[in-house]
Amino acid sequence: MTAELVRGQNHPVSHSRVEVRVSAGTPVLALASAVGDDGRLPGPGAVAHPGARHLPGLQVPEAVARQHRIAVDLDAVGDTVQRVGVLLVLPPGGPARFGEVAASYVAVAGPDGAEIAGYTVTGLEDETAVIALELYRRQGAWKVRAVGQGYAGGLSALLADAGLPAPAAAEVAAAATGLAPSGDITLAALPTGAAPTVPRGLRAPQDTAPGPVPPPVPPDPVPVSGVPYPGTPGPAPAADAPGSPPTISYAHPRRRRSSTEPPEPAPRAAAAPQPGQPPLPVAGDASGWSMEERLYNQVWGMFEDMARTVAAYRSAVEFADSRMDRELDEVLSDPRHRLGGSGNAARDTARARRDELVAQARTVLDRDLAQLTAECEVVEPALPAPYARWDNPVWHGHRTPEEGPLALRLGDLHLPERPALRIPMLVRVPLERGLWIDNGRTGSEAAMTMDTDRLRRAAMDMAVAHAVRLLAAHPADRFSVHVIDAAGAGAASLAPLVRAGVLAAPPAAGAAGVTQTLAGLTRRVDLVQMALRAGAPEDLPPDVDTAEQLLIVHDFPHGFDDRAVTQLRYLADEGSAVGVHLLMVADRDEASAYGPLLDPLWRSLMRLSPVPDNHLADPWVGHAWTFEPDLPPQGSRVLDQALERIAQARRTARP
């Protein structure tokens, strides 16, 4: 039985050799893309089109047609390929947009010819190119997902959005669409037992660089308001050679240390799944050059899978409701149903059809969420300290690391369809944007029910917990924490940091303390920027601390004048690039006296809440996720123990 997918829904693919069938309402071009975990194209050679039809395991048709058959060998696509996209493009001279023609139907069929899953690409209007569906790797198995993402800008816009530079995207689009229409049915079949070869002059994506190629690091999974975080991390710098001048780099740390060093072997399942059952979850089975990186990518994949499977369920329910409404309208508009009992029977039939569709969608949702729950139960205990909850036993055996972490945990995320299934919210470090812990009550139902003093204390406790996690996750003396607490209202929360002696200086109080702290950090940003631009970091004054810095600002804007506000905005805009990061604990309404002057500051920060709040959106379907902060358990000494180890490591590291 064919699984009829809706946009965002996925379905298992149990065969390695499958056939993608396309039936379009007008002659189209059929293309394929081969990308990594993050969906970014590594280069023009990762797109198979009529001008360059072959990729390992893939071969696309060479002609424009209404129907296409594309044979895919998933065993031959290469280990670096995590997703295979099927693209449909309107050729020049045809209809101007997909909205003018009948919806296309795309299906995946097994070796016996039976269709496994199908998807009708609906909802298109001005688009001229569309990612119809994708085959993607998950926990060592393959699935098919209905995508239906269209682009009014055509193939070049699609490829640019997938990561190709604009000139390369335009070049590939021109090569792909510069063919004359011919024929009606084309077949791209792979020879039995062999993968297609790469044409002369075109290299396969995994051969674009000598030696193994590390998988791309995915973007942070939870941007605010659905806006992805800017920037792409680079490789970590090698350690300075003896006698060489010191270098400063705050680039995102990567686990790949050389082009010849192989990745750590991926873990394997302890036992094979039963026939017909989904693969057994394994912690760290995603791509990556270390267990830490694989776990980060796996958590990101879990987050995406949950977003998309819930989107598919909601879309199915919306479709069922709209169809029932349409059928009920038809019943009410038909005079024959106004007399007798036929109207009631027709209404009951429409509601029964709706309930049947919703039940089918719920069955699929429950299946997918059960698999994600099983995976989360395996992954959560295996997380390293920077990723783990404060109640994870890993914190009791944690020691000062030799290098910085890949990411940090800020809390948990969940959706109303399964509140008990919580996905870790990880953010990459070094932080690419500042954090803002909102201690105000406006716009949050949970905050409105909480006493103001308790809310402010919870926000500051959360900031201290994040600071301790940052310090514990970095080598000794490689991270400094500064605090501005102008009114001294955060003294109770800051007491553990002060008592352990891990702050760079005592918390700054009063207007003078605000001025002095901001002036020192602003000077550091200016000097490091100038030194890096001049290529002479060794010429920095000896009093400049080149370690990464975290500035915690409590109860902003108390104690700030116009100059201090300008300096704070400067640190927020320029600091992260040179290792100065901002964590604000503030109520935006209290800063309204500055008017729109501070709007860019708030927009540049990631807003977090000390109480459960559904203000975060994912970058795929825009769900409103509920954020749960991660705080040490009540009465636990885990924070004090972590601070004791940090202080001891710093005393040992000092000459």
KOLVO-740482 format. One line per 4 residues: number of its first residue (from 1); for each residue z, y, x negated of C-alpha. Coordinates in nm, 2 decimals. Example, Ala and Ser with C-alpha at 12.3 -4.5 7.8 and 13.67 -1.06 7.14 Angstrom:
<atoms>
1	0.78,-0.45,-1.23  0.71,-0.11,-1.37
</atoms>
This chain:
<atoms>
1	0.00,0.00,0.00  -0.10,0.34,-0.14  0.18,0.59,-0.18  0.06,0.92,-0.03
5	0.21,1.19,-0.24  0.29,1.55,-0.16  0.30,1.83,-0.42  0.57,1.77,-0.68
9	0.63,1.40,-0.58  0.61,1.12,-0.83  0.55,0.75,-0.82  0.58,0.47,-1.08
13	0.27,0.34,-1.25  0.33,-0.02,-1.36  -0.01,-0.08,-1.53  -0.12,0.06,-1.87
17	-0.49,0.05,-1.77  -0.56,0.26,-1.46  -0.85,0.44,-1.30  -0.82,0.80,-1.17
21	-1.06,0.84,-0.87  -1.17,1.19,-0.77  -1.33,1.26,-0.43  -1.40,1.63,-0.40
25	-1.54,1.84,-0.12  -1.80,1.99,-0.35  -1.94,1.90,-0.69  -1.67,1.96,-0.96
29	-1.61,1.90,-1.32  -1.33,1.65,-1.41  -1.14,1.71,-1.73  -0.83,1.57,-1.89
33	-0.56,1.71,-2.12  -0.32,1.53,-2.35  0.01,1.72,-2.42  0.36,1.67,-2.53
37	0.70,1.70,-2.34  0.68,2.07,-2.29  0.33,2.07,-2.13  0.18,2.28,-2.41
41	-0.16,2.20,-2.55  -0.14,2.16,-2.93  -0.50,2.28,-2.97  -0.85,2.28,-2.82
45	-0.89,1.92,-2.93  -0.63,1.81,-2.68  -0.87,1.87,-2.39  -1.14,1.62,-2.30
49	-1.43,1.79,-2.12  -1.81,1.73,-2.07  -1.89,1.89,-2.40  -1.63,1.67,-2.59
53	-1.56,1.38,-2.36  -1.34,1.16,-2.57  -0.97,1.15,-2.65  -0.77,0.84,-2.75
57	-0.73,0.64,-2.43  -0.93,0.89,-2.23  -1.30,0.95,-2.15  -1.41,1.20,-1.89
61	-1.75,1.22,-1.71  -2.03,1.43,-1.85  -2.17,1.55,-1.52  -2.08,1.77,-1.23
65	-2.03,1.55,-0.92  -1.84,1.51,-0.59  -1.69,1.18,-0.71  -1.56,1.07,-1.04
69	-1.40,0.76,-1.19  -1.20,0.81,-1.51  -1.06,0.51,-1.69  -0.73,0.57,-1.87
73	-0.56,0.34,-2.13  -0.20,0.46,-2.15  -0.13,0.23,-2.44  -0.39,0.40,-2.65
77	-0.32,0.77,-2.58  -0.07,0.79,-2.88  0.30,0.82,-2.91  0.29,1.20,-2.93
81	0.12,1.23,-2.59  0.38,1.25,-2.31  0.16,1.38,-2.03  -0.21,1.33,-1.93
85	-0.33,1.59,-1.69  -0.63,1.55,-1.46  -0.81,1.89,-1.41  -1.07,1.98,-1.15
89	-1.29,2.28,-1.21  -1.56,2.45,-1.00  -1.88,2.49,-1.20  -2.09,2.81,-1.22
93	-2.33,2.84,-0.93  -2.12,2.65,-0.68  -1.86,2.77,-0.43  -1.66,3.07,-0.55
97	-1.32,2.92,-0.48  -1.15,2.59,-0.37  -1.04,2.76,-0.04  -1.40,2.75,0.08
101	-1.44,2.37,0.06  -1.27,2.06,0.19  -0.96,1.95,0.00  -1.01,1.72,-0.29
105	-0.85,1.38,-0.30  -0.72,1.22,-0.63  -0.59,0.87,-0.66  -0.47,0.64,-0.93
109	-0.58,0.27,-0.90  -0.47,-0.04,-1.09  -0.69,-0.29,-1.27  -0.74,-0.48,-0.94
113	-0.89,-0.17,-0.78  -0.60,-0.12,-0.54  -0.48,0.24,-0.52  -0.13,0.29,-0.64
117	-0.08,0.65,-0.53  -0.30,0.92,-0.39  -0.28,1.30,-0.34  -0.47,1.54,-0.13
121	-0.49,1.87,-0.31  -0.42,2.12,-0.03  -0.30,2.48,-0.02  -0.57,2.62,-0.25
125	-0.73,2.96,-0.17  -0.88,3.17,-0.45  -0.83,2.91,-0.73  -1.13,2.79,-0.92
129	-0.95,2.54,-1.15  -0.66,2.31,-1.06  -0.43,2.06,-1.23  -0.46,1.79,-0.97
133	-0.21,1.54,-1.10  -0.06,1.42,-1.42  0.04,1.09,-1.57  0.36,1.13,-1.76
137	0.59,0.92,-1.97  0.96,0.88,-1.86  1.21,0.64,-2.02  0.93,0.44,-2.18
141	0.75,0.39,-1.85  0.47,0.59,-1.69  0.46,0.78,-1.36  0.21,0.98,-1.17
145	0.30,1.32,-1.03  0.11,1.53,-0.77  0.08,1.88,-0.92  -0.17,2.08,-0.74
149	-0.13,2.39,-0.96  -0.43,2.62,-0.92  -0.56,2.91,-1.12  -0.77,3.20,-0.97
153	-0.87,3.29,-1.33  -1.05,2.96,-1.38  -1.03,2.71,-1.66  -0.96,2.96,-1.93
157	-0.65,3.09,-1.74  -0.53,2.73,-1.69  -0.57,2.65,-2.06  -0.41,2.98,-2.17
161	-0.11,2.91,-1.94  -0.09,2.56,-2.11  -0.05,2.72,-2.45  -0.40,2.77,-2.60
165	-0.47,3.12,-2.75  -0.69,3.32,-2.52  -1.00,3.30,-2.76  -0.96,2.92,-2.79
169	-0.91,2.89,-2.41  -1.23,3.09,-2.34  -1.42,2.88,-2.59  -1.32,2.55,-2.44
173	-1.39,2.68,-2.09  -1.74,2.79,-2.19  -1.81,2.46,-2.35  -1.68,2.27,-2.05
177	-1.86,2.46,-1.78  -2.19,2.52,-1.95  -2.36,2.21,-1.80  -2.61,2.18,-1.52
181	-2.51,1.98,-1.22  -2.65,1.63,-1.19  -2.59,1.31,-1.01  -2.33,1.23,-0.75
185	-2.11,0.95,-0.89  -2.02,0.92,-1.26  -1.81,0.65,-1.42  -1.62,0.69,-1.74
189	-1.50,0.34,-1.83  -1.32,0.23,-2.15  -1.46,-0.07,-2.33  -1.23,-0.37,-2.28
193	-0.98,-0.40,-2.56  -1.07,-0.07,-2.73  -0.99,0.29,-2.70  -1.26,0.56,-2.71
197	-1.34,0.70,-3.05  -1.31,1.07,-3.14  -1.65,1.24,-3.18  -1.76,1.35,-3.52
201	-1.62,1.69,-3.61  -1.34,1.67,-3.35  -1.00,1.55,-3.45  -0.75,1.39,-3.22
205	-0.45,1.60,-3.14  -0.21,1.38,-3.34  -0.43,1.41,-3.65  -0.42,1.79,-3.67
209	-0.17,1.79,-3.95  -0.09,1.54,-4.23  0.20,1.31,-4.17  0.41,1.27,-3.85
213	0.41,1.56,-3.61  0.74,1.65,-3.45  0.74,1.69,-3.07  0.76,2.04,-2.94
217	1.11,2.16,-2.84  1.10,2.24,-2.47  1.21,2.58,-2.34  1.55,2.64,-2.21
221	1.57,2.47,-1.88  1.73,2.75,-1.67  1.58,3.09,-1.70  1.72,3.36,-1.47
225	1.51,3.43,-1.17  1.25,3.18,-1.28  1.14,3.38,-1.59  1.10,3.15,-1.89
229	1.28,3.25,-2.21  1.05,3.42,-2.46  0.97,3.30,-2.80  0.89,2.96,-2.96
233	1.13,2.83,-3.22  1.02,2.76,-3.57  1.12,2.51,-3.83  1.45,2.54,-4.00
237	1.44,2.68,-4.35  1.51,2.46,-4.65  1.82,2.51,-4.85  1.80,2.76,-5.12
241	1.72,2.61,-5.46  1.97,2.67,-5.74  1.90,3.01,-5.91  1.67,3.12,-5.63
245	1.74,3.44,-5.44  1.92,3.39,-5.11  1.72,3.39,-4.79  1.82,3.48,-4.43
249	1.68,3.30,-4.13  1.80,3.29,-3.78  1.51,3.07,-3.66  1.58,2.80,-3.42
253	1.71,2.49,-3.62  1.48,2.19,-3.60  1.56,1.84,-3.70  1.24,1.78,-3.90
257	1.32,1.84,-4.26  0.99,1.75,-4.43  0.64,1.64,-4.33  0.69,1.29,-4.48
261	1.04,1.22,-4.34  1.01,0.98,-4.05  1.21,1.03,-3.73  1.52,0.83,-3.66
265	1.44,0.51,-3.47  1.47,0.55,-3.09  1.73,0.34,-2.92  1.62,0.04,-2.71
269	1.75,-0.09,-2.38  2.01,-0.37,-2.41  1.82,-0.58,-2.16  1.48,-0.57,-1.99
273	1.47,-0.46,-1.63  1.42,-0.71,-1.35  1.06,-0.75,-1.23  0.98,-0.47,-0.98
277	1.28,-0.27,-1.09  1.28,0.07,-1.27  1.34,0.07,-1.64  1.70,0.06,-1.75
281	1.82,0.41,-1.86  1.89,0.45,-2.23  2.06,0.75,-2.39  1.83,0.93,-2.64
285	1.50,0.76,-2.54  1.31,1.09,-2.52  1.10,1.21,-2.81  1.26,1.39,-3.11
289	1.34,1.37,-3.48  1.71,1.30,-3.44  1.94,1.17,-3.17  2.06,1.53,-3.10
293	1.70,1.64,-3.04  1.62,1.34,-2.83  1.92,1.39,-2.61  1.84,1.76,-2.56
297	1.48,1.66,-2.46  1.61,1.39,-2.23  1.85,1.63,-2.05  1.56,1.87,-2.01
301	1.35,1.59,-1.87  1.62,1.49,-1.62  1.65,1.85,-1.51  1.27,1.87,-1.45
305	1.26,1.54,-1.27  1.54,1.64,-1.03  1.37,1.97,-0.96  1.04,1.81,-0.88
309	1.16,1.52,-0.68  1.38,1.75,-0.46  1.08,1.98,-0.42  0.87,1.69,-0.30
313	1.14,1.59,-0.05  1.17,1.95,0.08  0.79,1.98,0.10  0.77,1.65,0.30
317	1.04,1.77,0.54  0.86,2.10,0.59  0.53,1.92,0.66  0.71,1.69,0.91
321	0.87,1.99,1.09  0.54,2.19,1.10  0.35,1.89,1.24  0.61,1.83,1.51
325	0.60,2.20,1.60  0.22,2.18,1.62  0.23,1.87,1.84  0.50,2.02,2.06
329	0.29,2.34,2.10  -0.01,2.12,2.21  0.21,1.94,2.46  0.34,2.27,2.61
333	-0.01,2.42,2.63  -0.16,2.12,2.81  -0.12,2.16,3.19  -0.13,1.78,3.24
337	0.21,1.74,3.08  0.38,1.99,3.30  0.40,1.75,3.59  0.57,1.41,3.58
341	0.73,1.26,3.28  0.44,1.26,3.04  0.56,1.58,2.87  0.89,1.44,2.79
345	0.73,1.12,2.65  0.50,1.33,2.43  0.79,1.54,2.30  0.98,1.22,2.22
349	0.68,1.08,2.04  0.64,1.40,1.83  1.01,1.39,1.73  1.00,1.03,1.65
353	0.70,1.08,1.42  0.89,1.37,1.25  1.20,1.15,1.20  0.99,0.87,1.05
357	0.83,1.10,0.80  1.16,1.25,0.70  1.31,0.90,0.66  1.03,0.79,0.44
361	1.07,1.10,0.22  1.45,1.05,0.21  1.40,0.69,0.09  1.19,0.81,-0.20
365	1.44,1.09,-0.28  1.73,0.85,-0.28  1.54,0.61,-0.51  1.46,0.88,-0.76
369	1.81,1.03,-0.74  1.97,0.69,-0.79  1.76,0.65,-1.11  1.87,0.99,-1.23
373	2.23,0.92,-1.15  2.21,0.60,-1.35  2.05,0.79,-1.64  2.32,1.06,-1.63
377	2.60,0.80,-1.64  2.44,0.67,-1.96  2.36,1.00,-2.12  2.68,1.20,-2.05
381	2.91,0.98,-2.27  2.66,0.98,-2.55  2.63,1.36,-2.58  2.75,1.52,-2.91
385	3.03,1.78,-2.89  2.81,2.09,-2.85  2.65,1.93,-2.54  2.96,1.76,-2.40
389	3.20,1.87,-2.14  3.54,1.97,-2.27  3.69,1.66,-2.11  3.46,1.43,-2.32
393	3.66,1.22,-2.57  3.41,1.33,-2.84  3.60,1.66,-2.88  3.91,1.47,-3.00
397	3.72,1.33,-3.30  3.50,1.64,-3.37  3.48,1.77,-3.72  3.32,2.08,-3.87
401	2.95,2.00,-3.89  2.73,2.06,-4.20  2.45,2.24,-4.00  2.43,2.43,-3.67
405	2.35,2.26,-3.34  2.03,2.25,-3.16  2.18,2.37,-2.83  2.51,2.44,-2.65
409	2.64,2.35,-2.31  2.72,2.63,-2.08  2.81,2.43,-1.76  2.65,2.20,-1.50
413	2.38,2.24,-1.24  2.33,2.06,-0.91  2.14,2.09,-0.59  2.26,2.05,-0.23
417	2.06,1.72,-0.18  2.30,1.55,-0.42  2.60,1.77,-0.53  2.76,1.49,-0.72
421	2.46,1.45,-0.95  2.52,1.72,-1.21  2.27,1.80,-1.49  2.41,1.96,-1.81
425	2.30,2.31,-1.86  2.20,2.34,-2.22  2.09,2.66,-2.40  1.92,2.67,-2.74
429	2.08,2.83,-3.03  2.05,3.07,-3.20  2.08,3.25,-2.86  1.75,3.41,-2.78
433	1.91,3.63,-2.52  2.27,3.75,-2.45  2.51,3.61,-2.20  2.67,3.80,-1.92
437	2.97,3.65,-1.74  3.00,3.83,-1.41  3.36,3.91,-1.31  3.26,4.11,-1.00
441	3.27,3.99,-0.64  2.95,4.14,-0.51  2.68,3.89,-0.42  2.88,3.58,-0.46
445	3.04,3.40,-0.17  3.27,3.20,-0.39  3.38,3.51,-0.58  3.45,3.69,-0.25
449	3.71,3.43,-0.16  3.89,3.46,-0.49  4.16,3.71,-0.59  4.02,3.98,-0.82
453	4.28,3.93,-1.10  4.22,3.55,-1.09  3.85,3.60,-1.10  3.87,3.84,-1.40
457	4.10,3.60,-1.59  3.87,3.31,-1.52  3.57,3.50,-1.65  3.75,3.59,-1.97
461	3.88,3.23,-2.01  3.51,3.12,-1.98  3.40,3.36,-2.25  3.67,3.24,-2.49
465	3.57,2.88,-2.42  3.21,2.96,-2.51  3.32,3.14,-2.83  3.53,2.84,-2.94
469	3.24,2.60,-2.87  3.01,2.82,-3.08  3.26,2.83,-3.37  3.33,2.45,-3.35
473	2.96,2.37,-3.35  2.88,2.56,-3.66  2.98,2.51,-4.03  3.29,2.70,-4.15
477	3.23,3.07,-4.21  2.88,3.05,-4.07  2.97,3.22,-3.74  3.18,3.53,-3.69
481	3.33,3.65,-3.36  3.41,4.01,-3.27  3.59,4.13,-2.96  3.59,4.46,-2.78
485	3.88,4.48,-2.53  3.92,4.85,-2.49  4.20,4.84,-2.23  4.37,4.52,-2.36
489	4.33,4.35,-2.02  4.20,4.03,-2.18  4.49,3.98,-2.42  4.62,3.67,-2.24
493	4.28,3.49,-2.26  4.22,3.60,-2.62  4.56,3.48,-2.74  4.43,3.14,-2.86
497	4.16,3.31,-3.08  4.41,3.57,-3.22  4.68,3.30,-3.28  4.44,3.08,-3.47
501	4.31,3.37,-3.69  3.94,3.29,-3.63  3.83,3.63,-3.52  3.65,3.86,-3.77
505	3.90,4.13,-3.69  4.17,4.20,-3.43  4.03,4.28,-3.08  3.91,4.64,-3.08
509	4.11,4.86,-2.84  4.05,5.21,-2.71  3.75,5.43,-2.76  3.80,5.44,-3.14
513	3.79,5.07,-3.16  3.47,5.05,-2.95  3.30,5.31,-3.17  3.40,5.14,-3.50
517	3.30,4.79,-3.39  2.96,4.89,-3.25  2.89,5.11,-3.55  2.96,4.82,-3.79
521	2.73,4.57,-3.60  2.46,4.83,-3.56  2.46,4.90,-3.93  2.44,4.53,-4.00
525	2.14,4.49,-3.77  1.96,4.79,-3.94  2.02,4.67,-4.29  1.92,4.31,-4.23
529	1.61,4.42,-4.05  1.51,4.65,-4.34  1.59,4.38,-4.60  1.38,4.12,-4.42
533	1.08,4.35,-4.37  1.10,4.44,-4.74  1.12,4.07,-4.83  1.44,4.14,-5.03
537	1.74,3.99,-4.85  1.91,3.96,-5.19  1.94,4.34,-5.21  2.17,4.36,-4.91
541	2.50,4.54,-4.99  2.78,4.29,-5.07  2.99,4.40,-4.76  2.72,4.29,-4.52
545	2.82,3.96,-4.36  2.50,3.75,-4.32  2.66,3.49,-4.10  2.57,3.49,-3.74
549	2.78,3.72,-3.52  2.90,3.70,-3.16  3.02,4.02,-2.99  3.24,3.97,-2.68
553	3.27,4.28,-2.47  3.54,4.27,-2.20  3.56,4.51,-1.91  3.25,4.71,-1.99
557	3.21,5.01,-1.95  3.58,5.10,-2.01  3.61,5.29,-2.34  3.23,5.35,-2.37
561	3.06,5.68,-2.40  2.69,5.75,-2.39  2.65,5.68,-2.76  2.83,5.35,-2.74
565	2.62,5.25,-2.44  2.30,5.32,-2.64  2.43,5.12,-2.93  2.52,4.83,-2.70
569	2.16,4.83,-2.56  2.03,4.84,-2.91  2.23,4.53,-3.01  2.11,4.35,-2.69
573	1.75,4.42,-2.77  1.74,4.39,-3.15  2.04,4.19,-3.25  1.94,3.83,-3.16
577	1.65,3.83,-3.40  1.89,3.90,-3.69  2.18,3.69,-3.58  2.39,3.93,-3.37
581	2.45,3.79,-3.02  2.61,3.96,-2.72  2.85,3.81,-2.46  2.96,4.05,-2.19
585	3.23,4.00,-1.94  3.17,4.28,-1.68  3.12,4.38,-1.32  2.78,4.54,-1.29
589	2.90,4.75,-1.00  3.16,4.92,-1.23  2.88,5.03,-1.46  2.68,5.19,-1.18
593	2.80,5.53,-1.29  2.54,5.51,-1.57  2.27,5.47,-1.30  1.94,5.30,-1.39
597	2.00,5.35,-1.76  2.16,5.01,-1.79  1.92,4.81,-1.57  1.72,4.69,-1.87
601	2.04,4.57,-2.03  2.14,4.36,-1.73  1.79,4.22,-1.70  1.79,4.11,-2.06
605	2.11,3.90,-2.02  2.15,3.56,-1.87  2.40,3.60,-1.59  2.67,3.33,-1.55
609	2.95,3.30,-1.30  3.31,3.19,-1.36  3.30,3.03,-1.01  3.03,2.80,-0.86
613	2.73,3.01,-0.77  2.37,2.94,-0.68  2.20,3.23,-0.87  1.99,3.03,-1.12
617	1.63,2.93,-1.07  1.42,2.66,-1.25  1.08,2.75,-1.40  0.88,2.49,-1.21
621	0.95,2.52,-0.83  1.21,2.79,-0.82  1.50,2.60,-0.67  1.83,2.79,-0.64
625	2.06,2.57,-0.85  2.44,2.59,-0.82  2.60,2.66,-1.16  2.94,2.51,-1.23
629	3.12,2.66,-1.54  3.25,2.41,-1.80  3.62,2.49,-1.88  3.89,2.28,-2.05
633	4.09,2.07,-1.81  4.41,2.23,-1.68  4.70,2.16,-1.92  4.47,2.02,-2.19
637	4.51,2.12,-2.56  4.15,2.05,-2.65  4.08,2.42,-2.71  4.38,2.47,-2.93
641	4.30,2.15,-3.13  3.94,2.27,-3.18  4.07,2.61,-3.30  4.31,2.44,-3.54
645	4.03,2.24,-3.70  3.81,2.56,-3.72  4.10,2.75,-3.90  4.16,2.46,-4.14
649	3.79,2.43,-4.22  3.77,2.80,-4.29  4.08,2.78,-4.52  3.92,2.49,-4.71
653	3.58,2.67,-4.74  3.72,2.98,-4.89  3.71,2.99,-5.28
</atoms>
